[in-house]
Protein backbone atom coordinates (compact mmCIF):
# COMPACT_ATOMS: atom_id res chain seq x y z
CA UNK A 1 0.00 0.00 0.00
CA UNK A 2 1.41 3.44 -0.83
CA UNK A 3 2.29 5.94 1.86
CA UNK A 4 -0.55 7.99 3.32
CA UNK A 5 -0.38 11.70 4.14
CA UNK A 6 -1.45 12.90 7.59
CA UNK A 7 -4.44 15.26 7.59
CA UNK A 8 -5.67 13.87 4.26
CA UNK A 9 -8.86 11.99 3.39
CA UNK A 10 -8.93 9.06 1.00
CA UNK A 11 -11.80 7.26 -0.70
CA UNK A 12 -11.79 3.54 0.12
CA UNK A 13 -13.61 0.91 -1.92
CA UNK A 14 -13.97 -2.63 -0.59
CA UNK A 15 -15.75 -5.46 -2.40
CA UNK A 16 -17.54 -8.11 -0.35
CA UNK A 17 -18.38 -11.75 -1.10
CA UNK A 18 -21.61 -13.58 -1.79
CA UNK A 19 -23.46 -12.67 1.40
CA UNK A 20 -25.42 -9.42 1.43
CA UNK A 21 -26.02 -6.99 4.30
CA UNK A 22 -22.33 -6.50 5.08
CA UNK A 23 -20.54 -3.51 6.58
CA UNK A 24 -16.87 -2.58 6.71
CA UNK A 25 -14.71 -0.55 9.10
CA UNK A 26 -11.01 0.43 9.10
CA UNK A 27 -8.62 1.18 11.99
CA UNK A 28 -4.99 2.32 12.04
CA UNK A 29 -2.89 1.68 15.16
CA UNK A 30 -1.49 5.22 15.34
CA UNK A 31 0.13 4.88 18.77
CA UNK A 32 1.58 1.44 17.92
CA UNK A 33 0.31 -0.21 21.12
CA UNK A 34 -1.14 -3.24 19.31
CA UNK A 35 -4.72 -2.21 20.17
CA UNK A 36 -7.18 -0.86 17.60
CA UNK A 37 -9.16 1.64 19.69
CA UNK A 38 -12.65 2.82 18.81
CA UNK A 39 -13.34 5.60 18.06
CA UNK A 40 -9.83 7.09 18.33
CA UNK A 41 -8.14 4.84 15.77
CA UNK A 42 -11.15 3.96 13.63
CA UNK A 43 -10.60 6.03 10.49
CA UNK A 44 -13.60 5.03 8.37
CA UNK A 45 -16.65 2.81 8.01
CA UNK A 46 -19.55 2.14 5.68
CA UNK A 47 -22.75 4.02 6.46
CA UNK A 48 -25.04 1.68 4.51
CA UNK A 49 -24.94 -2.09 4.08
CA UNK A 50 -23.17 -3.59 1.09
CA UNK A 51 -25.10 -6.13 -0.99
CA UNK A 52 -23.81 -9.52 -2.16
CA UNK A 53 -20.75 -9.15 -4.42
CA UNK A 54 -21.09 -5.37 -4.02
CA UNK A 55 -18.60 -2.65 -3.30
CA UNK A 56 -18.76 -0.38 -0.27
CA UNK A 57 -17.29 3.10 -0.60
CA UNK A 58 -16.42 5.36 2.32
CA UNK A 59 -13.96 8.06 3.35
CA UNK A 60 -10.83 7.21 5.29
CA UNK A 61 -9.91 10.37 7.24
CA UNK A 62 -6.44 10.60 8.78
CA UNK A 63 -5.64 12.86 11.75
CA UNK A 64 -3.21 15.74 11.32
CA UNK A 65 -0.68 14.62 13.92
CA UNK A 66 0.15 10.87 13.83
CA UNK A 67 3.75 9.84 14.42
CA UNK A 68 5.33 9.11 11.03
CA UNK A 69 6.37 5.54 10.24
CA UNK A 70 5.03 2.08 9.52
CA UNK A 71 1.60 1.40 11.08
CA UNK A 72 -0.76 -1.57 11.26
CA UNK A 73 -4.15 -1.23 9.64
CA UNK A 74 -7.18 -3.41 10.35
CA UNK A 75 -10.04 -3.82 7.87
CA UNK A 76 -13.04 -5.68 9.23
CA UNK A 77 -16.15 -6.90 7.41
CA UNK A 78 -19.21 -8.06 9.36
CA UNK A 79 -22.56 -9.49 8.37
CA UNK A 80 -25.84 -7.84 9.43
CA UNK A 81 -24.39 -5.07 11.59
CA UNK A 82 -24.02 -1.34 11.22
CA UNK A 83 -20.73 0.17 10.08
CA UNK A 84 -20.55 2.56 13.03
CA UNK A 85 -21.15 -0.30 15.46
CA UNK A 86 -18.32 -2.52 14.24
CA UNK A 87 -15.77 -3.21 16.94
CA UNK A 88 -12.12 -3.95 16.20
CA UNK A 89 -12.08 -7.47 17.71
CA UNK A 90 -10.06 -9.98 15.70
CA UNK A 91 -12.23 -12.29 13.61
CA UNK A 92 -11.88 -14.33 10.44
CA UNK A 93 -12.87 -11.46 8.12
CA UNK A 94 -10.03 -9.15 9.11
CA UNK A 95 -7.20 -7.91 6.92
CA UNK A 96 -4.11 -6.36 8.51
CA UNK A 97 -1.91 -4.65 5.92
CA UNK A 98 0.91 -2.35 7.02
CA UNK A 99 0.92 1.24 5.81
CA UNK A 100 3.44 4.06 5.92
CA UNK A 101 2.40 7.46 7.29
C-alpha positions as CSV (number, residue, x, y, z in Angstrom):
1,X,0.0,0.0,0.0
2,X,1.4,3.4,-0.8
3,X,2.3,5.9,1.9
4,X,-0.6,8.0,3.3
5,X,-0.4,11.7,4.1
6,X,-1.5,12.9,7.6
7,X,-4.4,15.3,7.6
8,X,-5.7,13.9,4.3
9,X,-8.9,12.0,3.4
10,X,-8.9,9.1,1.0
11,X,-11.8,7.3,-0.7
12,X,-11.8,3.5,0.1
13,X,-13.6,0.9,-1.9
14,X,-14.0,-2.6,-0.6
15,X,-15.8,-5.5,-2.4
16,X,-17.5,-8.1,-0.4
17,X,-18.4,-11.7,-1.1
18,X,-21.6,-13.6,-1.8
19,X,-23.5,-12.7,1.4
20,X,-25.4,-9.4,1.4
21,X,-26.0,-7.0,4.3
22,X,-22.3,-6.5,5.1
23,X,-20.5,-3.5,6.6
24,X,-16.9,-2.6,6.7
25,X,-14.7,-0.5,9.1
26,X,-11.0,0.4,9.1
27,X,-8.6,1.2,12.0
28,X,-5.0,2.3,12.0
29,X,-2.9,1.7,15.2
30,X,-1.5,5.2,15.3
31,X,0.1,4.9,18.8
32,X,1.6,1.4,17.9
33,X,0.3,-0.2,21.1
34,X,-1.1,-3.2,19.3
35,X,-4.7,-2.2,20.2
36,X,-7.2,-0.9,17.6
37,X,-9.2,1.6,19.7
38,X,-12.6,2.8,18.8
39,X,-13.3,5.6,18.1
40,X,-9.8,7.1,18.3
41,X,-8.1,4.8,15.8
42,X,-11.1,4.0,13.6
43,X,-10.6,6.0,10.5
44,X,-13.6,5.0,8.4
45,X,-16.6,2.8,8.0
46,X,-19.5,2.1,5.7
47,X,-22.8,4.0,6.5
48,X,-25.0,1.7,4.5
49,X,-24.9,-2.1,4.1
50,X,-23.2,-3.6,1.1
51,X,-25.1,-6.1,-1.0
52,X,-23.8,-9.5,-2.2
53,X,-20.8,-9.2,-4.4
54,X,-21.1,-5.4,-4.0
55,X,-18.6,-2.6,-3.3
56,X,-18.8,-0.4,-0.3
57,X,-17.3,3.1,-0.6
58,X,-16.4,5.4,2.3
59,X,-14.0,8.1,3.4
60,X,-10.8,7.2,5.3
61,X,-9.9,10.4,7.2
62,X,-6.4,10.6,8.8
63,X,-5.6,12.9,11.7
64,X,-3.2,15.7,11.3
65,X,-0.7,14.6,13.9
66,X,0.2,10.9,13.8
67,X,3.7,9.8,14.4
68,X,5.3,9.1,11.0
69,X,6.4,5.5,10.2
70,X,5.0,2.1,9.5
71,X,1.6,1.4,11.1
72,X,-0.8,-1.6,11.3
73,X,-4.2,-1.2,9.6
74,X,-7.2,-3.4,10.3
75,X,-10.0,-3.8,7.9
76,X,-13.0,-5.7,9.2
77,X,-16.1,-6.9,7.4
78,X,-19.2,-8.1,9.4
79,X,-22.6,-9.5,8.4
80,X,-25.8,-7.8,9.4
81,X,-24.4,-5.1,11.6
82,X,-24.0,-1.3,11.2
83,X,-20.7,0.2,10.1
84,X,-20.5,2.6,13.0
85,X,-21.2,-0.3,15.5
86,X,-18.3,-2.5,14.2
87,X,-15.8,-3.2,16.9
88,X,-12.1,-4.0,16.2
89,X,-12.1,-7.5,17.7
90,X,-10.1,-10.0,15.7
91,X,-12.2,-12.3,13.6
92,X,-11.9,-14.3,10.4
93,X,-12.9,-11.5,8.1
94,X,-10.0,-9.2,9.1
95,X,-7.2,-7.9,6.9
96,X,-4.1,-6.4,8.5
97,X,-1.9,-4.7,5.9
98,X,0.9,-2.4,7.0
99,X,0.9,1.2,5.8
100,X,3.4,4.1,5.9
101,X,2.4,7.5,7.3
